[in-house]
Amino acid sequence: MTLRECYEMMCGDYEGVTGRLVSESLVRKFALKFLNDPSFWQLQAAIESGDGAEAFRASHTLKGICLNLGFTALFDASSDLTEKLRGNNTLDDESKSLFARVHEEYDRTIQAIEKLDPQ
């Protein structure tokens, strides 16, 4: 799968990220590095343990990474969760529902990246 197709599969902003990072090889490099980024797993652990402050920090980090890499759908989901958690150290059903959406978009993003053609 090409990088453009990968971004289409994950509902990402291919044009925006290649415009910012200039080189498709640089975008590919950072997208592949995302496979090892711990932010999502830190967020999941915080949600499971009920730690709202840590969940906010992890979702905020994930949101920033997704913004920089043009992972639009995952950015939108993590942004909604970040705003819900901002200034709120308790996790409620809405927070958990928003996390489920983050999880869904994370899975889609990871699956797309894993299908990239080897370079």
Secondary structure, DSSP 8 states (H G I E B T S, - for coil): --HHHHHHHTT--HHHHHHHH--HHHHHHHHHHHTT--HHHHHHHHHHHT-HHHHHHHHHHHHHHHHHHT-HHHHHHHHHHHHHHTT-----HHHHHHHHHHHHHHHHHHHHHHTS---
